[in-house]
Amino acid sequence: MIDVTRWSRLFEGRLGSISDARAFSRALVVERVPDDLVTTVELVVSELCTNAVQHTASGEDGGHFILELEAHPEHVRVAVVDLGAQTPPVLRGGPASTDAVSGRGLLIVDAVSKAWGTEAVRVGRRVWADVVGAAV
């Protein structure tokens, strides 16, 4: 039996694709990791995919992004490959305004991940996060 621990899927670069990406991630990790980790993976998928659609060329007409998931014994690596932006993603310093409706995505990713980062790829940029559960 082959136990696949790495998956990827191409999504259209539109806001409606984010819920599809969450569902894809849940379906793949739900039987493989603890429940609290599944929920955290979905949160990170949502934040990284939202950033790709809202802040990169992936959100432009005809754009797309790739969601990559990799299950490890201690964590799940979530990565999103987008079509690039003028500047790399940056963790904003200090607390966000209490009435802000955006700007917290990478703060959330940073808080629930043991590590995260970015790397340039041929078609744009990969943003990744190693997500751990409460029990790890």
Secondary structure, 3 states (H helix, E strand, C coil): CCCCCEEEEEEECCCHHHHHHHHHHHHHHCCCCCHHHHHHHHHHHHHHHHHHHHHCHHHCCCCEEEEEEEECCCCEEEEEEECCCCCCCCCCCCCCCCCCCCCCHHHHHHHHEEEEEEEEECCEEEEEEEECCCCC
